[in-house]
Amino acid sequence: NKMAATHNWQDLFNGLPPEHSNNSIQCYRALALSKLGRVTDSVTLGTKLVNATKGGMNAPCTEVIGILHEAQVLDDAQLWARIEQAMEENQVTFAQAISRFLPIEKQLVVERWAEVRRDPKTQVNKLLNTPDSPENRDLIVYGLRRMANKEWGNAQSLWQQAQNTLPFTPAQHAKVESELALWEAFRHKPDALARLRAIPDSFRTPEANAWMVRIALREESWQDVLSATASMDAET
């Protein structure tokens, strides 16, 4: 926005409608309120906008997230949860934009996450040769899931190596297994149903549940149909 770029916040605020369906316009309004010293009003509007948007947000809204973090409406843990969701949805630019409100070590994790997204095979290999940490395990899981569709054989091999040396959580394990099993399901591999079945019902991903139902119906494996549909019901 040209007016925002000139820091003419009063004119910008005067020119913005109090209500608008476009979140960017509303975020500019919240940002202008903050710049004009009306921090409480800015935080109130910003909280409403951020809570209503679960995914990524664009530039003016990332600044509003910073305002909420500074006002302690969003703490580090909440901000990190939003970054994790953004990375899960491949919204790397958004994740990088809001990571700057966190300590430097968290910013570096996000940058490494972006590197894993660009070149998962190389980065997972590197991570398997670095000291273990919860963040590194998250990155390995993310990278293996990225690899599963196009480099299934390499992903499978690296996953076996990783499991031999690192203590993955049941949720992390299920995420990787779900992606690897989906590759088998897409190609009608005979072991696909068994692999999907081996994933605990409470951790199987929604897409894995959907494919488990399809395969189980085709193979008339009624108990597997019931298990997967029960997991799908639990998601809603």
Disulfide bonds with the S-S distance in Angstrom:
Cys27-Cys61 2.07
